[in-house]
Structure formats: structure tokens, C-alpha cells
């Protein structure tokens, strides 16, 4: 006769197994991201990735059917992390200038410290076939425009400033720092970001007021 507590034990026993599976998957994602950033996707082999994660090749294929599947998982993990930061920006109660600065600090800090996010954002169709461009610039411009438009409605946009102009400058700042940091990661340091923000958008001025006519030269992303 089966012990009345055996069913409870069976359910309990699955918890460590599920936890190990999650840990293994995350380890494989990190190992793949490290390999991709060091050698590129074409030169990164599944055996090397599994060894980096200290897991068997069988364990790798249990989670990911192919290198393409693994590559898409790295990209999706990175974009998922960005979505969380974008949602936080959308909910932020602060004016656009402050909210986007905080978004930039959080974004660049995450890219700097999380190899999966860093590798996921570096994937391109020419090196990872089937990967689509995420068009982050357009997405962020839309988010920033919503924030600057809300500032205008609330009377928080300085006189002479305009939502689209401000959103273009904020987009240029964030995208520029993201790209600069790929060659020199000191650009992603939070103090560097905050100092640059104060130089470009000093307290008490709007985006357009700080940039002057130069902001007009930043092209508006296509919709």
C-alpha cells in the first residue's frame, strides 16, 4: 500500500529537479553568450559551449535543439531584460529628462554586467542568420516621445521645448552611449552617464534648450 505522504514527497522532489534545470539552462545561456562575444556565433561550437557551462552535450541538447535555437534564446533573454527596463521607464513618475537618465543608467549598467544581455544586443543577421534587427532606436524614441508629450501636457516641458525634439536628443544620447561602450565600456559607468546628462541637459533646462540647433540635426527614427 502506498504511503499517504508519498504523493507529497513526489511533488517536493520535483522542486530541486526543476531548479537544477533552470540553473543548467541559465548556465548554457551564459556560456553561449561568452563564446559569442569572444569568438562570434559562427566560430562557437556546441561542444565548447557545453564545456564552458560544465555540462554534458546531452544536457545542452535537452534544453536547445540546435545552435540556432540557442542563439535565439540568448537574443530573447536580452530583449526580455530590456522590456522590463522599458516598462519601468513607462511607469516612472518623473519628467522625461530624469526618467530617461535613470533608464540609461539601468540599461547600460545591465549591458555592462550581464554577458547574456551584452551578447544578445550584439547579434546581427550577417553573423546569426535568422536574427532580426530589434530596432531599439525606434522603440526608445516612441517611449521617450510619450514621456516628453506627457511633460508638455502637464506643463513640465520648458518654454520653447518640443516633445519630438526632446525625444530625438534623448534617443541620440542613449543610443550613442550604448554604441560607444561596445569599444570602451567606461562609457557605461553610471557616473559617466550622469555627468554627460548634466552637461547635455543641465538642471533647469529642457532637451531642446540644452542642445540648441544641434538637436535638430538628429534624424527622427522612421515609423
C-alpha positions as CSV (number, residue, x, y, z in Angstrom):
1,X,0.0,0.0,0.0
2,X,1.4,3.4,-0.9
3,X,2.3,5.7,1.9
4,X,-0.3,8.6,2.2
5,X,2.6,11.0,2.3
6,X,4.3,9.7,-0.9
7,X,2.4,12.0,-3.2
8,X,3.5,15.0,-1.2
9,X,7.1,13.7,-1.4
10,X,6.8,13.2,-5.1
11,X,5.7,16.8,-5.6
12,X,8.5,18.0,-3.3
13,X,11.1,16.0,-5.2
14,X,10.3,17.8,-8.4
15,X,11.3,21.2,-7.0
16,X,15.1,20.5,-6.8
17,X,14.9,18.9,-10.3
18,X,13.1,22.0,-11.8
19,X,15.6,24.3,-10.0
20,X,18.6,22.4,-11.4
21,X,17.0,22.5,-14.9
22,X,16.6,26.3,-14.6
23,X,20.2,26.6,-13.4
24,X,21.5,24.5,-16.2
25,X,19.6,26.5,-18.8
26,X,21.0,29.8,-17.4
27,X,24.5,28.4,-17.4
28,X,24.2,27.4,-21.0
29,X,22.9,30.8,-22.0
30,X,25.8,32.5,-20.2
31,X,28.3,30.1,-21.8
32,X,26.9,30.7,-25.2
33,X,26.9,34.5,-24.7
34,X,30.6,34.4,-23.6
35,X,31.5,32.3,-26.6
36,X,29.5,34.6,-29.0
37,X,31.2,37.8,-27.6
38,X,34.7,36.2,-27.7
39,X,34.6,34.3,-31.0
40,X,31.4,35.2,-32.8
41,X,28.5,32.9,-33.5
42,X,29.9,31.0,-36.5
43,X,33.1,30.0,-34.6
44,X,31.2,29.0,-31.4
45,X,30.7,25.3,-31.2
46,X,28.1,23.4,-29.1
47,X,30.8,21.2,-27.5
48,X,32.7,24.3,-26.4
49,X,29.6,25.9,-25.0
50,X,28.6,22.8,-23.0
51,X,32.2,22.6,-21.6
52,X,32.1,26.2,-20.6
53,X,28.9,25.5,-18.7
54,X,30.4,22.3,-17.2
55,X,27.5,20.3,-18.6
56,X,27.3,17.4,-21.0
57,X,26.5,17.9,-24.6
58,X,23.4,15.8,-24.0
59,X,22.3,18.3,-21.3
60,X,22.8,21.1,-23.8
61,X,20.6,19.4,-26.5
62,X,18.0,18.7,-23.8
63,X,17.5,22.4,-23.5
64,X,18.3,23.6,-27.0
65,X,17.8,21.6,-30.2
66,X,20.4,23.5,-32.2
67,X,22.8,26.4,-32.1
68,X,20.2,28.4,-33.9
69,X,17.8,27.7,-31.1
70,X,20.4,28.6,-28.5
71,X,21.2,31.8,-30.4
72,X,17.6,32.9,-30.5
73,X,17.3,32.1,-26.7
74,X,20.2,34.4,-26.0
75,X,18.6,37.2,-28.0
76,X,15.2,36.7,-26.4
77,X,16.8,36.7,-22.9
78,X,18.4,40.0,-23.7
79,X,15.3,41.6,-25.2
80,X,13.3,40.4,-22.2
81,X,15.6,42.2,-19.8
82,X,15.2,45.3,-21.9
83,X,11.5,45.1,-21.9
84,X,11.5,45.1,-18.1
85,X,13.6,48.3,-18.1
86,X,11.3,49.9,-20.7
87,X,8.2,49.1,-18.7
88,X,9.8,50.7,-15.6
89,X,10.5,53.8,-17.7
90,X,6.9,53.9,-18.9
91,X,5.7,53.8,-15.3
92,X,8.2,56.3,-13.9
93,X,6.5,59.3,-12.4
94,X,9.5,61.6,-13.1
95,X,9.8,64.1,-16.0
96,X,11.3,62.6,-19.2
97,X,14.7,64.1,-18.6
98,X,15.1,62.3,-15.3
99,X,13.2,59.2,-16.2
100,X,15.3,58.6,-19.3
101,X,18.5,59.3,-17.4
102,X,17.6,56.6,-14.9
103,X,16.7,54.3,-17.7
104,X,20.0,54.9,-19.4
105,X,21.9,54.2,-16.1
106,X,20.0,51.0,-15.6
107,X,20.2,49.9,-19.2
108,X,24.0,50.5,-19.6
109,X,24.7,49.0,-16.2
110,X,22.9,45.9,-17.2
111,X,24.6,45.6,-20.5
112,X,28.0,46.1,-18.8
113,X,27.5,43.4,-16.1
114,X,25.3,40.9,-17.9
115,X,27.1,39.0,-20.7
116,X,23.8,37.5,-22.0
117,X,22.3,40.9,-22.5
118,X,25.5,42.2,-24.0
119,X,25.8,39.3,-26.4
120,X,22.1,39.4,-27.3
121,X,22.3,43.0,-28.3
122,X,25.3,42.4,-30.5
123,X,23.7,39.6,-32.6
124,X,23.2,40.7,-36.2
125,X,21.7,38.9,-39.2
126,X,25.0,38.7,-41.0
127,X,26.6,36.7,-38.2
128,X,23.5,35.0,-36.8
129,X,21.2,34.0,-39.7
130,X,17.5,34.4,-38.9
131,X,18.1,37.0,-36.2
132,X,16.1,40.2,-36.9
133,X,17.2,43.6,-36.0
134,X,15.4,44.7,-32.8
135,X,15.1,48.4,-34.0
136,X,15.7,49.6,-30.4
137,X,16.2,53.2,-31.6
138,X,12.7,53.4,-32.9
139,X,11.2,51.7,-29.9
140,X,13.0,54.0,-27.5
141,X,12.2,57.1,-29.5
142,X,8.5,56.2,-29.2
143,X,8.8,55.7,-25.4
144,X,10.7,58.9,-25.0
145,X,8.2,60.8,-27.1
146,X,5.4,59.5,-24.9
147,X,7.2,60.8,-21.8
148,X,8.0,64.2,-23.3
149,X,4.5,64.6,-24.6
150,X,3.2,63.9,-21.2
151,X,5.5,66.5,-19.8
152,X,4.1,69.0,-22.2
153,X,0.6,68.2,-21.2
154,X,1.5,68.6,-17.6
155,X,3.2,71.9,-18.2
156,X,6.6,70.4,-17.2
157,X,8.3,71.0,-20.6
158,X,10.3,74.2,-20.6
159,X,9.1,77.1,-22.9
160,X,10.4,76.7,-26.4
161,X,11.0,73.0,-26.0
162,X,9.1,70.5,-28.1
163,X,8.3,66.8,-27.4
164,X,9.7,65.4,-30.7
165,X,12.9,67.5,-30.4
166,X,13.5,66.4,-26.9
167,X,12.8,62.7,-27.7
168,X,15.3,62.8,-30.6
169,X,18.0,64.2,-28.4
170,X,17.3,61.7,-25.6
171,X,17.3,58.8,-28.1
172,X,20.7,60.0,-29.5
173,X,22.2,60.1,-26.1
174,X,21.1,56.6,-25.1
175,X,21.9,55.0,-28.4
176,X,25.2,56.8,-28.7
177,X,26.3,55.7,-25.2
178,X,25.3,52.1,-26.0
179,X,27.4,52.0,-29.1
180,X,30.4,53.9,-27.6
181,X,30.5,51.4,-24.8
182,X,31.0,48.5,-27.1
183,X,34.5,49.7,-27.8
184,X,35.2,51.3,-24.4
185,X,33.0,50.1,-21.5
186,X,33.8,53.1,-19.3
187,X,31.1,54.9,-21.3
188,X,28.6,52.7,-19.5
189,X,29.7,53.8,-16.0
190,X,26.8,55.4,-14.1
191,X,28.9,58.4,-13.1
192,X,29.9,59.0,-16.7
193,X,26.3,58.8,-17.8
194,X,25.1,61.2,-15.1
195,X,27.9,63.6,-15.8
196,X,27.2,63.6,-19.5
197,X,23.5,64.1,-18.8
198,X,24.2,67.1,-16.7
199,X,26.5,68.6,-19.4
200,X,24.0,68.0,-22.2
201,X,20.8,68.7,-20.2
202,X,21.8,70.9,-17.3
203,X,19.3,71.2,-14.5
204,X,16.5,73.7,-15.2
205,X,16.7,73.4,-19.0
206,X,14.9,71.2,-21.4
207,X,16.4,69.0,-24.0
208,X,16.0,71.4,-26.8
209,X,17.3,74.3,-24.8
210,X,20.4,72.4,-23.9
211,X,21.2,71.2,-27.4
212,X,20.1,74.3,-29.3
213,X,20.0,73.9,-33.0
214,X,22.2,70.8,-32.8
215,X,19.3,68.7,-31.7
216,X,17.6,69.4,-35.0
217,X,20.3,67.5,-36.8
218,X,19.5,64.3,-35.1
219,X,17.3,62.3,-37.5
220,X,13.9,61.2,-36.3
221,X,13.6,57.4,-36.4
222,X,11.3,56.1,-39.1
223,X,8.0,54.7,-38.1
